[in-house]
Amino acid sequence: MISLVGRNLYRPIAFTSVCSFQASRFFFYHRKLDGSAEEIDAMDRMTELTLKTGFGADNCFAYSRFYLSYSTNKVQAALSRKAC
């Protein structure tokens, strides 16, 4: 089932009209992570795997709604290390 609104996408999309757009996705699950250090490590490892696909950082990226807070935690940890 495809919804052009972007809600329910159950297969890769390819629009070949004036605006060309291609997308694909896969599902994965992290085991229960214990604390921000493990969360950051899991996010970084998934990002590394994504970059190894060969599509390049501009064309392929790992995304999870949880990565929003993991990224914030990573920045805060880096700032804490610099402050010490």
Beta strands, then each sheet from edge to edge (+ up, - down):
strand 1: 13-16
strand 2: 20-23
sheet 1: 1+ 2-
end
